[in-house]
Amino acid sequence: YSALYFTWKYCRNPKTPNDTRKKGGGALMSKIVARMEKMKDGNLSGIQRHNQRETNNHSNPDIDIEKSHLNYDLVNPGSINYREKIKQIIESQRISKRAVRKDAVLVNEWIITSDTAFFQENTDTQAF
């Protein structure tokens, strides 16, 4: 919601007239990307290792290990075991006694981002 709102706000009221981004229709606009991926049990350990930077070998060349200490989780105060946390949530909210399907989608991973200029123009408070 915040990224969409600030992209819309920026598009309607540009803050920087000398911006080098493409001009289309007279308005400057940041790029925004929103992606959702369904994750099943088999994906959990991989996304946990990636998100919590539990290994030094990363397939993504854009990962800057020097900045990994700046990462933070919006929900959990520290590193967690994804599988155990999800199992805990399912058990606490379970109504039926039926088993959870082995191929059930357990998590929807969302990535919402924008271009560098968008984040440079907003303070940390505005970003969230």
N, C-alpha and C positions, 0 to 999 in steps of 0.2 A: 504494500500500500504506500509506504513512504517514498520508495523509488519512483513509483508511478506518479504520485502527487507532485514531487519536486521536478520531474521531467515535464509534466504538464505546466507547472508554474513557470519553469524556465522558458519553455516554448512561448508562453504568452507574454512574458516580461523579461527579455534578455538582460542580464546584468553586465555583460562585457561586450561593448560594441565592436571591439577589435578581435573578436574571437575568430579563430581560423577554421572552425568546423564548417561543413557545407551549409550553404544558405538555400533554403527551399521555401518558396512562397513568402519570403520576407521575414521568416522567423528562424531563429537558431534553435536547433533541437539536439539534445543528447540522444545517444543510442541507448536502448534498454533491452535487456534479454531476460526472459523468464522461462525456465525450463523445469519440468517435473518428470521424475523417473520413478517408476514403481520398483520397490525392492522386496525381494523374498528372503527367506532364511539364508540361502546360500550366498547372498550379497552382503550380509551384515558384517562379517569379519573384514572383508575388503574395504568397505566404506569406513569402518571404524579405524583401520590402519591408515587410510588416506586422510580422513578428517582430523584425526588426533596426531598425525605425523609420527606414527610409531615405528617407522622404518626410515632409513636414510636413502634408500633407493626409490626414486619416484619416476614414473613413466612420463609425467607431465614436465616438460622442460621449463615451464613458466614458474614453477614452485621455487621460491627463494628461501632456502633453509634458514638464512640469517634473520628472516622476518617471522619465522614460525612462532616465536615467543609472543608475537602480537595477536595471534589468533585467539578468539574467545568464543565460548558457547553461550548462546542467548538463553538457554534453558537450564543447563546443568553447571554447577560451580567448578567442576573439575573433570578429569578424564573418567569415563564410565565404560562399562562393558555393555555394548549395544544389545547383544542377545539377552543378557540378564535383565536389563532395564525394560525391554519390550515384553519379555515374559512376565515380569512383575506388573506391568500396566495391564496386560491381557487378563491375568489372574484377578486383579483387583476390580475389573469392570465386567467380568464374565457373568452372563446370565444363564446360559445353557450349560449342560454338562457334556455336550458334544465336544469332541476333540477339534482343535484348529487344524484345518487342512494343511498338509505338508507343502503344498504349492501356493499357500495363501500369501497375498501381498501384505506385508507387515508394516512397511514404512513407505511414505511418499517423500522422496528427497527433492527439495526445491532449491533452485539456484536463481536468485534475482540479482542482476547487476547492471551496471551502466558503464559509460566510457570514463576515462581518467578525468577529463575536464569537469564532468558532473560532480565527482567526489571532491575535487580540489576546491570547488566553489562553495561547498556546504560544510558547515562545522560538524563535529561528531554528534552534537545534540540534534541538528537538523536531519542527519542521516537516519535516525531512528525516531 
